[in-house]
Amino acid sequence: MGGRAHELMEAVRAELWRTHPNSASAHAHAIKRRVIGSTRSRFWPVPLYVERAEGAYLYDVDGFRYIDCNMGHGPLILGHRPPAVVAALAEQIRGGNHYGPPSSKECALAELIVAGVPGAEMLAFTNSGGESTMAAVRLARAATGRETVGKCEGGLHGNYEPLLFNVFSIAGETDRPELVADCAGLPDGVANDVVVLPFNDDAAFDLVREHGSELACVVVEPLQGSAGTFPASTSFLQGLRAVCDEVGALLVFDEVITGFRLAPGSAALTLDVRPDLVTMGKAIGGGMPVGAVIGRREHVMPTDSPPGGGFHEQVFVGGTFSGNPMTSAAGYAQLAQLVENPALYQELSAIGERMRRGLREALSELGIPGFVTGVGSIWGGPYFMDREPASMRDLLDSNQVAGKLLSTCLLEHGVLMTAPAHLNFLSTAHTEEDVDQVVEAHRDVMKMLQSEGCL
Ligand SMILES: Cc1ncc(COP(=O)(O)O)c(C=O)c1O
């Protein structure tokens, strides 16, 4: 970190802790007791502790309000505490918060989700996005009798071991990435079953062909989220579809972010490409923990419990809380609202576009080289760099220190986003005024960083 940027970061952090004493003492307590292991706190510029949330806003334990640009890492498309979801949860809790046997609520949610995925017939619920990509890989392995998994550089798919390579790190040439484990504790053998493909690059097709006879599936995000919010090009997805067919591997769309976020269902609704399996999470649970793997009956059916034994033929997916009634009630309430009012997606896109336009204008007015990525209600950046980024690899050339400083300073302006701001979300609860305030806050902070010589 550069000298002045480092000083400034320390000063802003110290000031945030001074002005947020309740968060500071909660954090100090957590650090001292070391009771919290793996959480998402590392994504935040300063982990302020939240007390409550409403609409587009979060309120911290010191009484400060933030315009939330993260929305629970994406699921909260209708904002915090949307009345329909709150009512559905209240009604469900009166009938019991968890059962064990199935309920009709999970079937109702499943029907809404399956109807939103072209060509799909069936789904299996899990409890997270990561579990759903794990399930998809297992189903693909069972269907093909092969073990190798193809994934793209920069693709984030949750915590399943073969998918924890080249998520944040790069190695090798652009068209032939080398494997990098982005997690300690992976068994050595896992790497033997993974092929990392370049994203949005036709060189991926030759790599798929090279590994064709061992390849069970290729997992790809139609929009790479955590990598920097980069859509996969239609021609790249079409090429993957063709080459997977050629080698007999399944194509899996990881739609944990895009599912019901950009359209009332799968991103495949708006693309001329049909994957074999789709994974979803986030939005389909209405703010409750959830995941699902969705596809044609022949691919998903093996998850079904066999009537009289035969477990060796079953693909084990799910667990104690899969398809639980609280998630099903909340998810149904949220998705029903989205499916019944598809115009909401136009509104979401309009405020997303307003955000991207406003941020780009602020960069250009201040003469700061930088780029903003994203589509619909999702955006990434600003990334401070001279050439337009198209991948996570490109973003390594951006001024990441300034990116982190920006997110940290934005807290003082009542704007909450991750640091650096690779993946941000809006909801139907955000107004144009909220968006304009976020843009104005960026303008003020970027101006200050410029005057401090950090940009
Ligand atoms: C595209 C994608 N897939 C999978 C996951 C993992 O989902 P979860 O955190 O629910 O396990 C994420 C998480 O952000 C994601 O962005």
PDBQT file of the ligand as one rigid body, heavy atoms in Angstrom, charges set to zero:
ROOT
HETATM    1  C1  LIG A 501     -21.943 -17.536  -8.431  1.00  0.00    +0.000 C 
HETATM    2  C2  LIG A 501     -21.928 -18.070  -7.037  1.00  0.00    +0.000 A 
HETATM    3  N1  LIG A 501     -22.042 -19.389  -6.854  1.00  0.00    +0.000 NA
HETATM    4  C3  LIG A 501     -22.064 -19.944  -5.624  1.00  0.00    +0.000 A 
HETATM    5  C4  LIG A 501     -21.947 -19.146  -4.510  1.00  0.00    +0.000 A 
HETATM    6  C5  LIG A 501     -21.977 -19.763  -3.144  1.00  0.00    +0.000 C 
HETATM    7  O1  LIG A 501     -23.200 -19.518  -2.559  1.00  0.00    +0.000 OA
HETATM    8  P1  LIG A 501     -23.337 -19.645  -0.958  1.00  0.00    +0.000 P 
HETATM    9  O2  LIG A 501     -22.536 -18.527  -0.384  1.00  0.00    +0.000 OA
HETATM   10  O3  LIG A 501     -24.812 -19.532  -0.721  1.00  0.00    +0.000 OA
HETATM   11  O4  LIG A 501     -22.796 -20.992  -0.612  1.00  0.00    +0.000 OA
HETATM   12  C6  LIG A 501     -21.820 -17.756  -4.642  1.00  0.00    +0.000 A 
HETATM   13  C7  LIG A 501     -21.700 -16.894  -3.452  1.00  0.00    +0.000 C 
HETATM   14  O5  LIG A 501     -21.650 -15.698  -3.501  1.00  0.00    +0.000 OA
HETATM   15  C8  LIG A 501     -21.797 -17.217  -5.941  1.00  0.00    +0.000 A 
HETATM   16  O6  LIG A 501     -21.647 -15.894  -6.121  1.00  0.00    +0.000 OA
ENDROOT
TORSDOF 0
